[in-house]
Amino acid sequence: MSEKVIRERAAVQAASDEDRANWARLIDDHTQIAAQCIEIAELSQGPREQSGLASRKLIELAIAVAKHLDVEDEVIDRTVIAMEPRFSPDTIAMMEEDLEILRSDWKVFIGRWLPVISQSEWDKFGVQAKSMLDRLSGQVTLETEILYDHALRDGVVRAGGAVLH
């Protein structure tokens, strides 16, 4: 066997079950978060009497996002995105900045509207929720596309394992 073949085989190692589980969880989280965003956005455009239900759903989303970020920060090496050939260095820098802004804005949004969305501020919540939830959903869609492509190439997930939002 040539040295080149040995190096190539050594470089391609099977993903562990733990790696597969973590990546699958991240991709599943994205699907769940996107669905929750849609549900809350739809609620926020309805009658103010839905403020109690919207409050509960927003708490559930906040918990899902917090858990997801804990796993994502532990599992994802941001250099993976930096190696993505379809993005220029400037685009990657902008994506990173956008993500940090979204994280900051998300904290402000959650701090403003939890634990209870007041019926008297329902219209204002509807406007802010639409904007924030669109941004959050767009972010998880982008992350799924990027991460799924890399996970598929690296053998961490198998084709067909993710549903893009």
URBELVEN-V429097 format. One record per residue. N is the residue number from 0. RES is the residue in three letters. OMEGA is omega as a letter, one per 30 degrees, with the letter a starting at -180 (none if undefined). D_FIRST is the distance of its C-alpha to the first C-alpha in whole Angstrom. Layout:
n=<N;N>
res=<RES;RES>
omega=<OMEGA;OMEGA>
d_first=<D_FIRST;D_FIRST>
This chain:
n=<0;1;2;3;4;5;6;7;8;9;10;11;12;13;14;15;16;17;18;19;20;21;22;23;24;25;26;27;28;29;30;31;32;33;34;35;36;37;38;39;40;41;42;43;44;45;46;47;48;49;50;51;52;53;54;55;56;57;58;59;60;61;62;63;64;65;66;67;68;69;70;71;72;73;74;75;76;77;78;79;80;81;82;83;84;85;86;87;88;89;90;91;92;93;94;95;96;97;98;99;100;101;102;103;104;105;106;107;108;109;110;111;112;113;114;115;116;117;118;119;120;121;122;123;124;125;126;127;128;129;130;131;132;133;134;135;136;137;138;139;140;141;142;143;144;145;146;147;148;149;150;151;152;153;154;155;156;157;158;159;160;161;162;163;164>
res=<MET;SER;GLU;LYS;VAL;ILE;ARG;GLU;ARG;ALA;ALA;VAL;GLN;ALA;ALA;SER;ASP;GLU;ASP;ARG;ALA;ASN;TRP;ALA;ARG;LEU;ILE;ASP;ASP;HIS;THR;GLN;ILE;ALA;ALA;GLN;CYS;ILE;GLU;ILE;ALA;GLU;LEU;SER;GLN;GLY;PRO;ARG;GLU;GLN;SER;GLY;LEU;ALA;SER;ARG;LYS;LEU;ILE;GLU;LEU;ALA;ILE;ALA;VAL;ALA;LYS;HIS;LEU;ASP;VAL;GLU;ASP;GLU;VAL;ILE;ASP;ARG;THR;VAL;ILE;ALA;MET;GLU;PRO;ARG;PHE;SER;PRO;ASP;THR;ILE;ALA;MET;MET;GLU;GLU;ASP;LEU;GLU;ILE;LEU;ARG;SER;ASP;TRP;LYS;VAL;PHE;ILE;GLY;ARG;TRP;LEU;PRO;VAL;ILE;SER;GLN;SER;GLU;TRP;ASP;LYS;PHE;GLY;VAL;GLN;ALA;LYS;SER;MET;LEU;ASP;ARG;LEU;SER;GLY;GLN;VAL;THR;LEU;GLU;THR;GLU;ILE;LEU;TYR;ASP;HIS;ALA;LEU;ARG;ASP;GLY;VAL;VAL;ARG;ALA;GLY;GLY;ALA;VAL;LEU;HIS>
omega=<a;l;l;a;l;l;a;l;l;a;a;l;l;l;l;l;l;l;l;a;a;a;l;l;l;a;l;l;l;l;a;a;l;l;l;l;a;a;a;l;l;l;a;l;a;a;a;l;l;a;l;l;l;l;l;a;l;l;l;l;l;l;l;l;a;l;a;a;l;l;a;a;a;a;a;l;a;l;l;l;a;a;a;a;a;a;l;l;l;l;l;l;l;l;l;l;l;l;l;l;l;l;l;l;l;l;l;a;a;l;a;a;l;g;a;l;a;l;a;l;a;a;l;l;a;l;a;a;a;a;a;a;l;l;a;l;l;l;a;l;l;a;l;a;a;a;a;l;a;a;l;l;a;l;a;l;l;a;l;a;a;l;l;a;none>
d_first=<0;4;7;8;7;7;10;11;11;13;15;16;18;20;24;26;29;31;30;30;34;35;33;35;38;38;38;41;43;43;44;47;48;48;50;52;53;54;57;58;59;60;63;63;65;67;70;71;72;68;67;67;64;63;63;61;58;58;58;55;53;53;52;49;48;49;46;44;44;43;40;39;40;38;35;34;33;35;32;31;34;33;30;31;31;34;37;38;38;42;42;39;42;45;43;43;46;47;46;48;51;50;50;53;55;54;55;59;59;58;61;63;63;62;64;66;67;70;72;74;71;69;69;68;65;64;64;62;60;59;58;56;54;53;51;50;49;47;45;44;43;41;39;38;37;35;33;33;31;29;28;27;24;23;24;27;29;29;30;34;35;37;40;41;45>
